[in-house]
Amino acid sequence: MWFFARDPVRDFPFELSQEPPEGSPPGPWVLHRGRKKATGSPVSIFVYDVKPGAEEQTQVAKAAFKRLKTLRHPNILAYIDGLETEKCLHIVTEAVTPLGMYLKARGEAGGLKEQELSWGLHQIVKALSFLVNDCSLIHNNVCMAAVFVDRAGEWKLGGLDYMYSAQGNDGGPPSKGIPELEQYDPPELADSSGRVVREKWSADMWRLGCLIWEVFNGPLPRAAALRNPGKIPKSLVPHYCELVGANPKVRPNPSRFLQNCQAPGSFMNNCFVETNLFLEEIQIKEPAEKQKFFQELSKSLDSFPEDFCRHKVLPQLLTAFKFGNAGAVVLTPLFKVGKFLSAEEYQQKIIPVVVKMFSSTDRAMRIRLLQQMEQFIQYLDEPTVNTQIFPHVVHGFLDTNPAIREQTVKSMLLLAPKLNETNLNVELMKHFARLQAKDEQGPIRCNTTVCLGKIGSYLSASTRHRVLISAFSRATKDPFAPSRVAGVLGFAATHNLYSVSDCAHKILPVLCSLTVDPEKSVREQAFKAIRSFLSKLESVSEDPTQLAEVEKDVHAASSPGMGGAAASWAGWAVTGVSSLTSKLIRAHPTATPAGTNVPQRPPPEGHPTPAPTPVPATPTTSSHWETQQEDKGEAEDSSTADRWDDEDWGSLEQEAESVLAQQHDWNSRSQATRAGQGRQRLSWPGKSVRNGGGRWRPNAQRRRQQRAP
């Protein structure tokens, strides 16, 4: 029977990358990239090859192996696994990059910000404080080559090869024998008399001063260069000078050095350091402190490094939501950090959280999700939307809070392209019909009509034929003036979905009745729409061969051209309707039936109301739906149709704003009449309405004129 010796390197669960080594810092180790065989997750592997005649160096490497395996601290290189054979030593750690390489790469990309450097140095000093104050260990190798940076930009202290006990248990500091490392030794070590009084941390603090000099100025050429601070920030210079002072007795303890640097106005007193310190202690913070922290975090994320946001802030946000009951307050920073993720990472990390959030009964969370849906809708697939999100979202149509109902209506602009036929053509239309007919809030009825006009292209042909004309006709009879405007604009925006017969028999009669509406904004939009539909009918009358082209979208399953327009309209609704609706709800309570208690709320964040601007009219010729503008004068006085394909739905908000500014009751606009010699006229607010070449005389006033003596 044959027995084969096992190869420990081959059986090791980690393997070296085929790429060249990442670095060979002064010392026995060579740094390689690697990965875990089972999962492919990246790691770093420090390799030492045992060579004959290098027993002293081998002992140093084995001591470092042992130290790194037993020391655990957030700011010390994290040990994962190791392998020790007669031929080699392997130490597996978290994936890191040598600080020198990291600074060089970031320098080519624009350099590190001062706040990043302040936090990195803070971490190294904290690691030294742990070693000397808690473990009574002297690092004895603090330099650029002993510092590494992980994927989150966190600095880690490594290079434990020459560490020794501060209590003298292991015979004092080991010999380095490497000139590149010995240049960082403090001057008192050259005094062999032993008369120099020093603290146990004095040598490491001198080396810390050398590290600070190299971080800001590059490689240290000689010890004399430390006298010139160079590019070291002014707020750090006084503390740096304490580190490289000739008297080792006055060099501060690492913990006191941190306190001095975090004093008001000092180098490490900034938002980035404070954020990191809070995140490190977040598990022991009070719920109120966490709420306040997450609320203020969004303001700072824009100035934080991308890697820090992805690999440190994001995990804390996810943990706070899953286990800390943070609630809706984490949503804003969560979606802001999500912008830094790839599509695959977004699917893995954020989408499961979003899906879970939609099932929450917390109103604040539901409305935040609806308001920010445009930030994550592109990452949601259709099965997820239809089975896990839409069933929860539709509950918002029945909510007693008007703000929830409003945001639910708006969200349909983004969800409609991903809804299946049943959810879109049956379930959603049922809720829209109820809202448009029975909702006590006029602005919400208005928004429902607007939304229907924007998603009309996604409806099936049978649903469009059954729903659109009926819904827009109903809107034109709404007591809320903006709802009537929305009905007119809905007809115009979906003009290509109606047959010529429907335009003549069903739509034009409805629009004509609005030409005598009490509100000028409604009348103006009605006249524009009438001219558009008349132009369409006239073009077909002059050339019947155009009928097929005009009605090509009527029976189509979907309208690709309209889909593109709907996408652009969605942007308007998300930014404009919310502020308009909330303003109308607050400022015009008479628009709702008496006895209805409407809660007041401020406009949602990030949704400013645009200033009203006039909408220019673009004339059309009598033979083409797509028209060209010939000159400015014709644009002002044209009686032909406008280009409704280019109609800006934002005009609905502008018209509503102008109506609101007049401070008149929506339902009780008085009509002023004035008698004159030889003619009478009915004056609408703004200007009189002409019919043909003369003034329009109502029948009642004409009879009074005939009976007058």
RONU-259625 format. One line per 10 residues: number of its first residue (from 1); their letters; for each residue z, y, x of C-alpha. Coordinates in steps of 0.1 Angstrom, whole numbers, padded with zeros to 4 digits. Layout:
NUM	a	Z/Y/X ~ ...
//
This chain:
1	mwffardpvr	0000/0000/0000 ~ -0010/0034/0013 ~ 0013/0065/0011 ~ -0001/0100/0014 ~ 0020/0128/0025 ~ 0021/0157/0001 ~ 0007/0190/0012 ~ 0033/0217/0002 ~ 0007/0245/0006 ~ -0018/0228/-0017
11	dfpfelsqep	0009/0220/-0043 ~ 0023/0256/-0042 ~ 0018/0272/-0076 ~ 0003/0304/-0060 ~ -0029/0308/-0040 ~ -0042/0335/-0017 ~ -0071/0357/-0027 ~ -0103/0353/-0008 ~ -0102/0390/-0001 ~ -0091/0402/0034
21	pegsppgpwv	-0054/0410/0039 ~ -0042/0442/0023 ~ -0023/0452/0054 ~ -0006/0441/0085 ~ 0024/0464/0089 ~ 0044/0465/0121 ~ 0064/0433/0120 ~ 0058/0396/0116 ~ 0043/0395/0081 ~ 0007/0398/0068
31	lhrgrkkatg	0003/0410/0032 ~ -0023/0392/0010 ~ -0033/0395/-0026 ~ -0028/0364/-0046 ~ -0025/0349/-0081 ~ -0006/0324/-0101 ~ -0027/0293/-0105 ~ -0015/0286/-0141 ~ -0020/0321/-0156 ~ -0041/0340/-0131
41	spvsifvydv	-0016/0368/-0131 ~ -0017/0389/-0098 ~ 0010/0387/-0072 ~ 0014/0397/-0036 ~ 0020/0371/-0009 ~ 0036/0379/0025 ~ 0025/0353/0050 ~ 0041/0345/0084 ~ 0024/0319/0107 ~ 0049/0301/0130
51	kpgaeeqtqv	0036/0304/0166 ~ 0049/0285/0196 ~ 0071/0305/0219 ~ 0080/0331/0192 ~ 0113/0317/0182 ~ 0130/0351/0180 ~ 0104/0365/0157 ~ 0105/0334/0136 ~ 0143/0338/0132 ~ 0137/0374/0121
61	akaafkrlkt	0111/0363/0095 ~ 0134/0336/0081 ~ 0163/0361/0079 ~ 0140/0385/0058 ~ 0130/0355/0036 ~ 0167/0348/0029 ~ 0176/0385/0023 ~ 0147/0391/-0001 ~ 0155/0359/-0020 ~ 0191/0369/-0026
71	lrhpnilayi	0189/0407/-0031 ~ 0181/0418/-0067 ~ 0177/0455/-0075 ~ 0151/0474/-0095 ~ 0141/0495/-0065 ~ 0139/0466/-0040 ~ 0108/0444/-0038 ~ 0111/0417/-0065 ~ 0111/0381/-0051 ~ 0092/0356/-0073
81	dgletekclh	0088/0324/-0053 ~ 0087/0312/-0017 ~ 0074/0285/0006 ~ 0089/0275/0039 ~ 0073/0248/0062 ~ 0072/0241/0099 ~ 0039/0260/0101 ~ 0043/0290/0078 ~ 0065/0311/0056 ~ 0052/0324/0022
91	ivteavtplg	0071/0350/0002 ~ 0056/0357/-0033 ~ 0065/0391/-0049 ~ 0053/0413/-0077 ~ 0019/0427/-0071 ~ 0023/0458/-0048 ~ 0003/0480/-0025 ~ 0016/0494/0008 ~ 0027/0530/0004 ~ 0003/0542/0032
101	mylkargeag	-0027/0527/0014 ~ -0015/0540/-0020 ~ -0011/0576/-0007 ~ -0046/0574/0009 ~ -0063/0562/-0022 ~ -0045/0587/-0044 ~ -0053/0615/-0019 ~ -0090/0607/-0022 ~ -0087/0609/-0060 ~ -0069/0643/-0060
111	glkeqelswg	-0035/0635/-0046 ~ -0001/0628/-0060 ~ 0017/0654/-0080 ~ 0050/0666/-0067 ~ 0069/0651/-0096 ~ 0055/0616/-0087 ~ 0066/0620/-0051 ~ 0101/0632/-0062 ~ 0106/0600/-0083 ~ 0092/0577/-0056
121	lhqivkalsf	0117/0591/-0030 ~ 0144/0590/-0056 ~ 0139/0552/-0060 ~ 0140/0546/-0022 ~ 0172/0566/-0018 ~ 0187/0547/-0047 ~ 0178/0514/-0030 ~ 0195/0526/0002 ~ 0226/0536/-0018 ~ 0228/0501/-0033
131	lvndcslihn	0225/0485/0001 ~ 0250/0505/0020 ~ 0275/0513/-0008 ~ 0275/0481/-0028 ~ 0264/0455/-0003 ~ 0276/0471/0030 ~ 0241/0464/0045 ~ 0221/0485/0069 ~ 0184/0484/0062 ~ 0175/0494/0098
141	nvcmaavfvd	0138/0496/0091 ~ 0132/0526/0067 ~ 0096/0538/0073 ~ 0063/0541/0056 ~ 0055/0504/0064 ~ 0086/0492/0045 ~ 0077/0509/0012 ~ 0054/0494/-0014 ~ 0041/0506/-0048 ~ 0037/0485/-0079
151	ragewklggl	0010/0489/-0106 ~ 0032/0514/-0126 ~ 0035/0537/-0095 ~ 0071/0526/-0088 ~ 0082/0527/-0052 ~ 0099/0495/-0039 ~ 0118/0491/-0007 ~ 0108/0461/0014 ~ 0107/0453/0051 ~ 0141/0436/0053
161	dymysaqgnd	0134/0419/0086 ~ 0159/0438/0107 ~ 0187/0442/0082 ~ 0223/0436/0093 ~ 0258/0439/0080 ~ 0276/0472/0082 ~ 0309/0453/0089 ~ 0296/0437/0120 ~ 0298/0401/0107 ~ 0264/0391/0121
171	ggppskgipe	0266/0407/0156 ~ 0251/0441/0151 ~ 0215/0452/0147 ~ 0188/0428/0158 ~ 0163/0439/0184 ~ 0129/0450/0171 ~ 0108/0450/0202 ~ 0080/0469/0184 ~ 0074/0505/0197 ~ 0058/0516/0163
181	leqydppela	0092/0509/0146 ~ 0115/0520/0173 ~ 0102/0556/0171 ~ 0121/0559/0138 ~ 0155/0552/0154 ~ 0179/0581/0155 ~ 0187/0598/0189 ~ 0223/0586/0189 ~ 0212/0550/0194 ~ 0201/0559/0229
191	dssgrvvrek	0237/0567/0238 ~ 0252/0534/0249 ~ 0286/0549/0256 ~ 0296/0544/0220 ~ 0314/0578/0219 ~ 0291/0593/0192 ~ 0310/0593/0158 ~ 0288/0583/0130 ~ 0289/0568/0095 ~ 0275/0535/0086
201	wsadmwrlgc	0246/0551/0067 ~ 0238/0577/0094 ~ 0209/0558/0110 ~ 0192/0549/0077 ~ 0194/0585/0065 ~ 0177/0597/0097 ~ 0149/0572/0091 ~ 0148/0585/0055 ~ 0141/0619/0069 ~ 0112/0604/0089
211	liwevfngpl	0098/0588/0058 ~ 0100/0621/0039 ~ 0081/0638/0067 ~ 0054/0612/0067 ~ 0050/0613/0029 ~ 0041/0650/0030 ~ 0025/0653/0065 ~ 0010/0620/0074 ~ 0019/0596/0102 ~ 0047/0608/0125
221	praaalrnpg	0033/0613/0160 ~ 0067/0617/0178 ~ 0103/0625/0170 ~ 0100/0661/0180 ~ 0076/0667/0151 ~ 0105/0664/0127 ~ 0117/0700/0137 ~ 0087/0714/0117 ~ 0090/0706/0080 ~ 0052/0712/0075
231	kipkslvphy	0042/0706/0039 ~ 0076/0695/0027 ~ 0084/0715/-0005 ~ 0108/0744/-0001 ~ 0132/0730/-0026 ~ 0135/0698/-0005 ~ 0137/0714/0030 ~ 0175/0721/0030 ~ 0183/0685/0021 ~ 0157/0672/0046
241	celvganpkv	0173/0692/0074 ~ 0206/0675/0067 ~ 0189/0641/0072 ~ 0174/0649/0106 ~ 0203/0669/0120 ~ 0215/0660/0155 ~ 0251/0653/0143 ~ 0251/0619/0126 ~ 0285/0626/0111 ~ 0272/0653/0087
251	rpnpsrflqn	0243/0632/0074 ~ 0250/0627/0037 ~ 0257/0594/0020 ~ 0226/0583/-0001 ~ 0244/0588/-0034 ~ 0255/0624/-0024 ~ 0219/0631/-0013 ~ 0207/0621/-0047 ~ 0232/0644/-0064 ~ 0222/0673/-0042
261	cqapgsfmnn	0185/0668/-0049 ~ 0191/0666/-0087 ~ 0210/0698/-0089 ~ 0194/0726/-0110 ~ 0163/0740/-0092 ~ 0163/0712/-0067 ~ 0134/0689/-0058 ~ 0143/0660/-0080 ~ 0153/0681/-0110 ~ 0122/0677/-0132
271	cfvetnlfle	0111/0662/-0165 ~ 0094/0632/-0149 ~ 0126/0621/-0131 ~ 0147/0627/-0162 ~ 0123/0606/-0183 ~ 0125/0577/-0158 ~ 0163/0578/-0156 ~ 0165/0577/-0194 ~ 0141/0547/-0196 ~ 0162/0528/-0170
281	eiqikepaek	0193/0532/-0192 ~ 0176/0531/-0226 ~ 0193/0499/-0237 ~ 0227/0515/-0236 ~ 0217/0548/-0253 ~ 0228/0557/-0288 ~ 0202/0555/-0316 ~ 0203/0593/-0321 ~ 0196/0598/-0283 ~ 0166/0574/-0285
291	qkffqelsks	0152/0592/-0315 ~ 0154/0625/-0298 ~ 0139/0611/-0266 ~ 0108/0596/-0283 ~ 0103/0627/-0303 ~ 0101/0648/-0272 ~ 0082/0622/-0251 ~ 0048/0629/-0266 ~ 0048/0665/-0252 ~ 0053/0652/-0217
301	ldsfpedfcr	0029/0623/-0216 ~ -0001/0644/-0209 ~ 0014/0654/-0175 ~ 0025/0619/-0165 ~ 0004/0595/-0144 ~ -0018/0571/-0163 ~ -0005/0540/-0146 ~ 0031/0551/-0153 ~ 0023/0555/-0190 ~ 0005/0521/-0193
311	hkvlpqllta	0029/0500/-0173 ~ 0063/0516/-0178 ~ 0063/0538/-0209 ~ 0042/0514/-0231 ~ 0065/0484/-0226 ~ 0095/0505/-0235 ~ 0079/0518/-0266 ~ 0069/0483/-0278 ~ 0104/0470/-0270 ~ 0120/0499/-0289
321	fkfgnagavv	0099/0491/-0319 ~ 0105/0454/-0319 ~ 0141/0452/-0310 ~ 0155/0488/-0312 ~ 0146/0498/-0348 ~ 0131/0530/-0334 ~ 0108/0533/-0365 ~ 0081/0558/-0370 ~ 0092/0580/-0341 ~ 0075/0558/-0316
331	ltplfkvgkf	0041/0560/-0332 ~ 0029/0593/-0318 ~ 0037/0584/-0281 ~ 0024/0549/-0287 ~ -0010/0560/-0298 ~ -0011/0586/-0270 ~ -0005/0560/-0244 ~ -0030/0537/-0261 ~ -0058/0560/-0251 ~ -0053/0548/-0215
341	lsaeeyqqki	-0058/0511/-0224 ~ -0090/0491/-0224 ~ -0103/0476/-0256 ~ -0089/0442/-0246 ~ -0055/0455/-0237 ~ -0054/0475/-0270 ~ -0061/0444/-0290 ~ -0033/0424/-0272 ~ -0006/0450/-0270 ~ -0009/0476/-0298
351	ipvvvkmfss	-0029/0460/-0327 ~ -0002/0434/-0334 ~ 0024/0462/-0336 ~ 0002/0483/-0359 ~ -0004/0453/-0383 ~ 0033/0447/-0385 ~ 0040/0484/-0391 ~ 0017/0484/-0422 ~ 0041/0460/-0439 ~ 0070/0483/-0434
361	tdramrirll	0086/0500/-0464 ~ 0096/0530/-0444 ~ 0077/0559/-0459 ~ 0078/0580/-0427 ~ 0062/0551/-0408 ~ 0035/0546/-0435 ~ 0025/0582/-0436 ~ 0024/0584/-0398 ~ 0001/0554/-0397 ~ -0022/0568/-0423
371	qqmeqfiqyl	-0024/0602/-0405 ~ -0032/0586/-0372 ~ -0055/0558/-0384 ~ -0086/0573/-0367 ~ -0069/0566/-0333 ~ -0069/0528/-0338 ~ -0094/0520/-0366 ~ -0121/0511/-0341 ~ -0100/0483/-0327 ~ -0094/0466/-0361
381	deptvntqif	-0118/0438/-0371 ~ -0128/0433/-0407 ~ -0107/0402/-0414 ~ -0076/0419/-0402 ~ -0083/0450/-0423 ~ -0090/0430/-0455 ~ -0062/0404/-0453 ~ -0034/0422/-0434 ~ -0038/0459/-0438 ~ -0056/0468/-0470
391	phvvhgfldt	-0032/0449/-0493 ~ -0003/0470/-0479 ~ -0023/0503/-0479 ~ -0032/0502/-0516 ~ 0004/0504/-0525 ~ 0002/0540/-0515 ~ -0020/0548/-0545 ~ 0009/0540/-0567 ~ 0036/0558/-0547 ~ 0056/0585/-0564
401	npaireqtvk	0053/0608/-0533 ~ 0021/0630/-0535 ~ 0019/0631/-0497 ~ 0016/0593/-0495 ~ -0010/0592/-0522 ~ -0030/0619/-0505 ~ -0030/0602/-0471 ~ -0039/0569/-0487 ~ -0070/0584/-0503 ~ -0080/0599/-0470
411	smlllapkln	-0075/0567/-0451 ~ -0102/0551/-0473 ~ -0128/0572/-0454 ~ -0120/0551/-0423 ~ -0113/0518/-0440 ~ -0144/0517/-0463 ~ -0169/0505/-0437 ~ -0147/0475/-0429 ~ -0138/0465/-0465 ~ -0153/0434/-0481
421	etnlnvelmk	-0172/0436/-0513 ~ -0142/0427/-0535 ~ -0118/0452/-0520 ~ -0143/0480/-0518 ~ -0163/0476/-0551 ~ -0135/0463/-0574 ~ -0100/0469/-0561 ~ -0106/0504/-0546 ~ -0127/0516/-0575 ~ -0100/0506/-0599
431	hfarlqakde	-0074/0528/-0580 ~ -0099/0557/-0576 ~ -0106/0557/-0614 ~ -0069/0559/-0622 ~ -0062/0586/-0596 ~ -0091/0607/-0607 ~ -0082/0605/-0644 ~ -0045/0604/-0645 ~ -0029/0617/-0613 ~ -0008/0648/-0621
441	qgpircnttv	-0017/0665/-0588 ~ -0050/0684/-0591 ~ -0055/0684/-0553 ~ -0052/0646/-0552 ~ -0077/0643/-0580 ~ -0100/0666/-0560 ~ -0096/0646/-0529 ~ -0104/0614/-0547 ~ -0137/0628/-0558 ~ -0144/0640/-0523
451	clgkigsyls	-0136/0606/-0508 ~ -0158/0589/-0534 ~ -0187/0611/-0524 ~ -0183/0602/-0488 ~ -0180/0565/-0491 ~ -0207/0562/-0518 ~ -0232/0548/-0493 ~ -0210/0518/-0486 ~ -0208/0507/-0523 ~ -0231/0481/-0537
461	astrhrvlis	-0261/0492/-0557 ~ -0246/0480/-0590 ~ -0213/0497/-0583 ~ -0230/0530/-0574 ~ -0251/0529/-0606 ~ -0220/0522/-0627 ~ -0194/0545/-0610 ~ -0209/0575/-0593 ~ -0224/0595/-0621 ~ -0195/0587/-0644
471	afsratkdpf	-0169/0597/-0618 ~ -0186/0630/-0607 ~ -0192/0639/-0644 ~ -0156/0634/-0651 ~ -0146/0656/-0622 ~ -0168/0685/-0635 ~ -0145/0686/-0666 ~ -0112/0687/-0646 ~ -0090/0717/-0653 ~ -0085/0721/-0615
481	apsrvagvlg	-0113/0742/-0602 ~ -0117/0726/-0567 ~ -0121/0692/-0585 ~ -0150/0706/-0604 ~ -0165/0719/-0572 ~ -0160/0684/-0557 ~ -0178/0669/-0586 ~ -0208/0691/-0580 ~ -0209/0685/-0543 ~ -0205/0648/-0549
491	faathnlysv	-0237/0648/-0570 ~ -0255/0667/-0543 ~ -0243/0646/-0513 ~ -0253/0614/-0530 ~ -0286/0627/-0544 ~ -0307/0599/-0528 ~ -0287/0572/-0547 ~ -0300/0584/-0581 ~ -0332/0576/-0599 ~ -0355/0604/-0611
501	sdcahkilpv	-0347/0594/-0647 ~ -0309/0597/-0640 ~ -0314/0631/-0624 ~ -0332/0644/-0655 ~ -0312/0628/-0683 ~ -0277/0624/-0669 ~ -0270/0647/-0640 ~ -0288/0680/-0648 ~ -0273/0683/-0683 ~ -0238/0680/-0667
511	lcsltvdpek	-0246/0706/-0640 ~ -0261/0730/-0665 ~ -0229/0731/-0684 ~ -0211/0743/-0653 ~ -0233/0774/-0650 ~ -0210/0791/-0674 ~ -0178/0779/-0658 ~ -0150/0804/-0656 ~ -0148/0801/-0618 ~ -0175/0817/-0597
521	svreqafkai	-0171/0791/-0569 ~ -0180/0764/-0594 ~ -0210/0783/-0608 ~ -0224/0790/-0574 ~ -0223/0753/-0564 ~ -0237/0743/-0597 ~ -0267/0766/-0594 ~ -0274/0753/-0559 ~ -0272/0717/-0571 ~ -0295/0724/-0600
531	rsflsklesv	-0321/0739/-0578 ~ -0319/0709/-0555 ~ -0324/0684/-0583 ~ -0352/0704/-0599 ~ -0370/0706/-0566 ~ -0367/0668/-0563 ~ -0381/0664/-0598 ~ -0409/0689/-0592 ~ -0420/0672/-0560 ~ -0424/0639/-0579
541	sedptqlaev	-0442/0656/-0607 ~ -0467/0672/-0584 ~ -0473/0639/-0564 ~ -0462/0608/-0584 ~ -0469/0587/-0553 ~ -0436/0601/-0538 ~ -0416/0583/-0564 ~ -0411/0551/-0544 ~ -0401/0571/-0513 ~ -0376/0593/-0533
551	ekdvhaassp	-0360/0563/-0549 ~ -0360/0540/-0519 ~ -0322/0541/-0516 ~ -0314/0537/-0553 ~ -0314/0499/-0553 ~ -0308/0494/-0516 ~ -0277/0473/-0507 ~ -0266/0501/-0484 ~ -0278/0534/-0471 ~ -0277/0536/-0433
561	gmggaaaswa	-0286/0573/-0432 ~ -0258/0581/-0456 ~ -0234/0560/-0435 ~ -0239/0583/-0406 ~ -0232/0613/-0427 ~ -0201/0597/-0441 ~ -0188/0592/-0406 ~ -0191/0629/-0399 ~ -0176/0639/-0432 ~ -0146/0617/-0424
571	gwavtgvssl	-0137/0640/-0395 ~ -0137/0669/-0419 ~ -0114/0652/-0444 ~ -0089/0641/-0419 ~ -0085/0676/-0404 ~ -0089/0697/-0435 ~ -0080/0680/-0468 ~ -0044/0673/-0458 ~ -0035/0710/-0452 ~ -0055/0721/-0482
581	tsklirahpt	-0038/0697/-0505 ~ -0003/0704/-0493 ~ -0009/0741/-0495 ~ -0022/0739/-0531 ~ 0007/0716/-0541 ~ 0032/0741/-0527 ~ 0016/0774/-0536 ~ 0002/0765/-0570 ~ 0027/0744/-0590 ~ 0010/0756/-0622
591	atpagtnvpq	-0018/0732/-0614 ~ 0004/0703/-0624 ~ 0016/0695/-0659 ~ 0049/0710/-0669 ~ 0080/0690/-0661 ~ 0065/0673/-0630 ~ 0088/0675/-0600 ~ 0066/0679/-0569 ~ 0084/0676/-0536 ~ 0075/0703/-0511
601	rpppeghptp	0066/0694/-0476 ~ 0051/0712/-0446 ~ 0015/0706/-0436 ~ 0011/0674/-0414 ~ 0012/0680/-0377 ~ -0022/0685/-0360 ~ -0040/0695/-0392 ~ -0045/0733/-0392 ~ -0063/0748/-0421 ~ -0095/0764/-0410
611	aptpvpatpt	-0102/0800/-0420 ~ -0126/0803/-0450 ~ -0162/0811/-0440 ~ -0192/0816/-0461 ~ -0216/0787/-0464 ~ -0252/0799/-0457 ~ -0279/0787/-0481 ~ -0310/0771/-0467 ~ -0341/0774/-0490 ~ -0365/0746/-0498
621	tsshwetqqe	-0401/0746/-0509 ~ -0410/0732/-0543 ~ -0428/0702/-0529 ~ -0404/0688/-0502 ~ -0368/0676/-0504 ~ -0364/0682/-0466 ~ -0371/0720/-0463 ~ -0375/0746/-0436 ~ -0361/0780/-0434 ~ -0388/0807/-0432
631	dkgeaedsst	-0369/0839/-0428 ~ -0335/0854/-0433 ~ -0345/0875/-0463 ~ -0357/0845/-0482 ~ -0325/0826/-0473 ~ -0304/0853/-0490 ~ -0325/0857/-0522 ~ -0341/0823/-0525 ~ -0339/0807/-0560 ~ -0351/0773/-0547
641	adrwddedwg	-0329/0744/-0537 ~ -0307/0740/-0506 ~ -0308/0713/-0480 ~ -0281/0690/-0495 ~ -0285/0665/-0467 ~ -0270/0691/-0444 ~ -0244/0704/-0468 ~ -0211/0710/-0452 ~ -0184/0694/-0473 ~ -0159/0717/-0456
651	sleqeaesvl	-0172/0743/-0481 ~ -0151/0726/-0507 ~ -0120/0736/-0488 ~ -0133/0771/-0483 ~ -0141/0775/-0520 ~ -0106/0763/-0529 ~ -0090/0786/-0504 ~ -0109/0816/-0518 ~ -0099/0807/-0554 ~ -0063/0803/-0543
661	aqqhdwnsrs	-0064/0837/-0525 ~ -0073/0854/-0558 ~ -0039/0843/-0572 ~ -0054/0836/-0607 ~ -0044/0808/-0630 ~ -0070/0779/-0627 ~ -0072/0774/-0665 ~ -0068/0808/-0680 ~ -0093/0832/-0664 ~ -0099/0861/-0688
671	qatragqgrq	-0134/0872/-0694 ~ -0139/0910/-0693 ~ -0165/0926/-0716 ~ -0177/0961/-0717 ~ -0198/0979/-0744 ~ -0227/1002/-0734 ~ -0254/1022/-0751 ~ -0285/1002/-0758 ~ -0274/0970/-0740 ~ -0243/0948/-0736
681	rlswpgksvr	-0233/0923/-0709 ~ -0207/0897/-0701 ~ -0191/0904/-0667 ~ -0178/0874/-0646 ~ -0154/0881/-0618 ~ -0174/0896/-0590 ~ -0208/0904/-0606 ~ -0227/0900/-0638 ~ -0249/0870/-0645 ~ -0286/0876/-0651
691	ngggrwrpna	-0309/0855/-0671 ~ -0346/0862/-0666 ~ -0349/0899/-0661 ~ -0322/0912/-0685 ~ -0285/0909/-0692 ~ -0271/0880/-0710 ~ -0257/0890/-0745 ~ -0234/0865/-0761 ~ -0241/0858/-0798 ~ -0207/0871/-0809
701	qrrrqqrap	-0212/0905/-0792 ~ -0248/0907/-0805 ~ -0235/0903/-0841 ~ -0208/0930/-0836 ~ -0235/0954/-0823 ~ -0257/0948/-0854 ~ -0227/0954/-0878 ~ -0217/0986/-0859 ~ -0226/1019/-0879
//
